[in-house]
Amino acid sequence: MARKLDTTSAAIRAVRLMEAVAAAERPLSLTALVDAVGLPKPTVHRIVGELAADGLLAREPVGKRFTVGPRLARLGLGAVINPGVRAERHAILQGLVARIGETCNLTMLDGGEVVYLDRVETAWPLRMNLQPGSRVPTHCSASGKLLLAFLPKSRRTRLLSALPTPRFTENTIDDPKRLAAELDRIRAQGYATDDEEYLAGVACVAVPVRVARGRVVAAVAVHAPTSRMPLERGLGFLPMLEEAAAALAATLEPGRDAASAPAAAPRRRRAA
């Protein structure tokens, strides 16, 4: 007979607390954690203290709130990019590339950088080779700007205040006020572009991957040399990118199919 899992064990309680912090859109206070997991306050206080000491949670210097620690972030990233669990996502990207004919990728935000979870290259000879785990800047990549745009406003403001914005091309937005306005526009229109902002001669279009309650956790994007894909042509791929994003969302939430993924927010075409 299968042994019944003891949901009151210290290990399970610790996991429940980490799940609550990881799912929250903002750092959680001790009181909020008690409400989230339904455990006694002294128990929560003891466990989060141990988790913070081990780097699994991080205590904010002001306000005594808790967020994801560096060790938990590395654990989550390792699970997502592990070859054993990315076969379905890779197949979705392969199908997208077959339809579009250009390189597509799946990315997420990790600290102040964009990390590639998966990528499928086009067969064209002119392309970039970035493997899963590769990182690119947030302020000048379509995926990076998109993921910044959909952060909770307070978290986005804190991140932008500390984020370096080096200039890579003449199109890079390196002014904080202009970048903040660009992020507001991206959030309103529902997609982001990179118009030769990171690499001269390369354009990119990205859309959000939404999970429960519409929370944006990743981005799916297409990029190509502007000689093959001017930005206007890339914008024509938005419906296919959004369809793939819904399918990818289902792979990030086991038990949910693509049909139940949150619908894409209405898009506004940006002014010429």
N, C-alpha and C positions, 0 to 999 in steps of 0.2 A: 504494500500500500504506500502511495506517495506520501511523503512527510509534509504536513501542513506548514507553510511559511509563517514564521513568527513575526508579524508586522509590528510587534512592540520591541523588537531587538534594537540595540544601539545602532547597528549598521543600517537597518532599514530607516530608522528615524533620521539618521544623518543624510541618507539619500533623499528622503522626503524634503528635508530642509534645503538641500542643494537644488532640487528640482524647483522648489518655490522661488528661490533666488534667481535661477537661470531663466525662469518663465516670466519674471517681472520686468516691466518696462523701465523701472527706476530702482535704485537701491531701497532695501526694505529695512524698516526699524525692527527692533526686537518685538515690539507689540504687534506689528504687522505679520511677522513670522509666526508668532503664537497663534494669531487668528487664521493664518494660512494652513497650518498643519494640525492645529487642535491639540497641541501638547502643552503641558504645564510650563509656565514661564521659567522656572529654575532649570528645567530640563533643556529647554531651548537655549537658554543663556550658556549652559555648560557645553552643549554640543557645538554651537556656533563659535564659541571661543576656541575649542579644539580644532575645528575646521579652519578657522582663520589663522591659527598658529601654524598649521600645516600647508598654508597657501591655497587651500581649496576655496575658501571665501576670503574676501578682503573687507576690512573695516574702514569706512571713510573717516578721514581725520577729524571732520566736523560733523556733528549730528548723530553719531553712533548708529549709522545705518550700514547695512551689509550688501555687498555686491559680489559678482563672480571673481574669484581669485585667479592668479596666473596659472596655478596647477590645474584647476578645474577647466580653465579655458583651453589649455593644451590637451587635456583629456578629451574634451568635446571635439576639438578640431581633429585630433587623431582618429576618433571614431568616425567622423564624417568623411575623411579622405581615405580611410582604410580601403584597400583594394577589394576586400571581401564583401563590402557593403555598397560599392558604387556601381555595380554592373548595370542595374536598372537605370540609374541616372545617366550613365555613359551611353546606354542605348537610346535614351530620349535625345541626348545631344547629337548622337550620330544621325538620328532621323531628321533633326532640325538642320544640320549641316547639309544633308542630302537634298533637302528642299530649298535651302537658301543658296547653297554653293559657296559659302564663306565660313571662316573659322568662328565657332561659338564656344562660350565658356560659362561656367557656373562659379560664382564667387560669393564670399561673405566678408563681413568686416571683422578684423581681429586687431583690437587696439586702434591705432591710428593708420592702419594699412589695410589694403584689400588683399585677401589671400585666395588663390585659385583652388577650388575644390575639385574641379574637373574641367577638361578642355578637349575638344575634338578639332583637329586641324583640317583645313581644306586641302584638296589635292593640288591647288595652284602652287607653282614653284616659289612665288614671292609671298612669304608668310613669316610670322614670329613663332619661336618655339619656347613656350612657357609651360612647364610641367605642373601637375598638382602640388600645392605647397609653395609655388612661386608667389611673390608679393609685388604689388605696384602701389604707387601713391593714391591717396583718396581724392585730393583736391583737383586733379586734372585727368582722372579716368571716369568714363561714363558710369561704370559700376560703383566706383567709390563715391561719386557725387550723389548717385541715387540712394545708396545706403546711408550716407550722411543725412540726406534730405528727409528720410523716413524715421530717423531717430526721434525719440521724445525731445521736445524743444529744449528743455533744460540740459539734457545730456549732450545734445548737439552743440549748444552754446559753450559748455565746458570743454568739449573736445576741440572745437574750432579755436578757442582761446589758446590752446597749447599746441595746435597742429602747425608744423612748418609747411610753408607753401612755396617751395623753390620754383623758379621759372624754368621750364623745359623747352618751350617754344614761344614764339611771339604771341600765340593764342592762349597760353596758360593764364588762368585767372589767379593772380597772386595777391590781390587786394582783398582783405577780409570782408569789407562791406559788400563788394561786388560778388564775392563768393557766397555770402549769406543770402543775397538777393537771388542769385542763381539757384540756390537750394530751395528757396521758397517757390520759385517758378517750377522747379522739377517736381516738387511734392504736389503742386496744383495740377500739372499736366499729366503726371503719372508715368513718366519715362525720362531718361537722361541721355545726353549725347556727349561725345568727345569729338569736337571739330578740330582735329590736329592740335590738341592741347597737351598731350603727353609725348607723342611722336609726330614729327612733321610728316605729312603725307599719309597719315592713317586716321580713319574715321571709325567711330564706334557708337552703337545704340544699345541701351540697356533697359530692361523692365524688371519690376520687383517680383520676387517669389514670396507669396503670402501664405501664412499658415493660419492657425486658429485665431478667430476674431480679427482677421485681416492683418495680423502682425507681419511686417516685412523682415525676413530673416536672411535673405540671399538675393542675388541678382543673376539674371541670365542675359547674355549680351552677344552681339555679333560685331566683329571688327574686320576691317580689310583696308588695303591701300585705296586712297581716294581715286586712283586711276581706274580701279575696277568698281568701287562703291563710293561714289560721292555721297555726302550726308543725306541728301534728299532721297536717294535710292535706298539707303539704309533705313530711313523712316518708313518706307513702304513695307518693310519686314515686320513691323510692329505686331500685326495680328498673329503671325506665326510665332514670334517670340513669346507673346502672352499665352498662347495655347501651350507652348512647351513649359512655360513657367508654372501653369496650373498642374501639368503632369509631374513636374519636378517637385512641387509642393507636396504631392501625395507621397513621394518617396522619403520625404523628411518627416512625415507623420504616419508611422505604421498604422494600418487599420483603416486609413481613409483613402478613397479612390479619387482620381482626378476630377470626376464629375462633381464631387462635393467640395472642391477647393474654392476659396473665396473668389468671387468674380473680380476681374480687374476693374479698378476705378475708372470712371469716364476719363477719356484722354482729351486734352486740348492740344491742337497743333500749335507749335510755337510760331510766333510772328517772324516773318522773313526779315 
